[in-house]
Amino acid sequence: MFGKKTKKSKEVAKTSAYSKRVERSNSQISKVRAKKSEQTRRYDKNVIKAAQFDISPRDFSRNALTVVEKLQRQGFEAYIVGGCIRDLLLGKKPKDFDVATNARPDQIQNIFQRQCRLVGRRFRLAHIMFGRDIIEVATFRANHSDARNENQAKQSNEGMLLRDNVYGTIEQDAARRDFTVNALYYNPQDNTLRDYFEGIKDLKAGKLRLIGDPVTRYQEDPVRMLRSIRFMAKLDMFLEKPSEQPIRELTPLLKNIPPARLFDESLKLLQAGQGVKTYRLLRQYGLFEQLFPALSPYFTEKEDSFAERMIVTALTSTDERVADKLRINPAFLFAAFFWYPLREKVEILKNEGGLNNHDAYALAGNEVLDLFCRALAAPRRHTAVIRDIWFLQLQLLKRTGSAPMRTMEHPKFRAGFDLLAMRAEIEGGETIELAKWWHEYQFSNSEQREQLIQEQQRLHPKPKKKYYRPRRRKTTRSAD
């Protein structure tokens, strides 16, 4: 009974132990498979065939597809993401194509080498260069509360995210995006869309909806309030009530945004072809006053002051130029916006300071541009053009001698004349006559131009200079 085991009994024991290990291994594999199938079932509802929306890889930028394919070949997840998918679903032609991946910025750089440039501290991004075309690649982000240290995530006292480099999964990344209609991912490998927050449903309903608590999301990045206005105007959508209600109370948070970033956002808002509609929405939600505080004193109940009419006139012209695919210059738009505040400053300086017209314009221009740049940090290349357009309004008053030809030779003459034409539309009176004269002068030959100048000299002759005879000195005769 307690004797040595036979050879046969040893083999039986060994076999039974092996079978137990196999059973245990099979059990573990089945558990893993069950878990995976459960995850697949859970996320299958978020994966949609793109073909049902007539979307295929040929609708996307070749360069964006190249970036996605290269990342996927290296074993990473990669998707085309955001506004380009939204625009395709709406039947619009996308302008930009962005990529999201689980590869870290340094891993992206290792893959693309010299073609890649890492940018940003607040949000670390990779720019993949294809000549002038740049594909922006972002790593999937997780909730900033998962951060281990301040190098990954940092918040201000007002709740604004100063740094957000906490990386996560595609599901977590979708939750970090601003609007449901922007949380869409496209995989060209199997031609599928991933929609984790019913963004496609919201697009069909024409509804803009923030992901998460609206107050928290606006506090994290107050520019989201401006983005909501831009999308409402651009996509002709409405903002759902919970996302709309906090905006008026939270508008002061825009003061915490760097003026350079607000300048860039203002161009996206006002120069996208829906400027007038965007302006109305910005006024409605109290956001325009945050961007242009220097214009607030000129706003009236009926919105019929010269300054307000000039804003609408300038934006209407900009929208028309965008529709006609003509070049637009932000300097002209802002020169028009601030023309009447400038005029008021000039009159104050002339009356109270006793300055001449030229010096009053120079000093007033400095003051107005200083107020403008405190809110929106316009680059010097734009402020220099704004000054030129303003000073041309003085030069356009000179219509005799060689002055008209010198004025026409100015590089910014056309912008100066366009502002004069807008002023004529608003002010009427003598400004209409001045604008008509310059319009005729531009399209006349040299002989006709000379006649126009002579007519002006006849109507407004130069006052004759008074000549005074010098007094004759009395010569005193020396006594002999």
Secondary structure by P-SEA (a helix, b strand, c coil): ccccccaaaaaaaaaaaaaaaaaaaaaaaaaaaaaaaaaaaaaccccccccccccccccccaaaaaaaaaaaaabbbbbbccaaaaaaaacccccbbbbbccccaaaaaaaacccbbbbbccbbbbbbbcccbbbbbbccccccccccccccbbbccccccccccccccaaaaaaacccccccbbbbcccbbbbbccaaaaaaaaccccccccaaaaaaaccaaaaaaaaaaaaacccccccccccccccccccccccaaaaaaaaaaaccccaaaaaaaaaaaaccccccccccccccccccccaaaaaaaaaaaaaaaaaaacccccaaaaaaaaaaaaaaaaaaaaaacccccaaaaaaaaaaaaaaaaaacccccaaaaaaaaaaaaaaaaaaccccaaaaaaaaccaaaaaaaaaaaaaaccccaaaaaaaaaaaaaaccaaaaaaaaaaaaaaccccbbbbbcccccbbbbccc
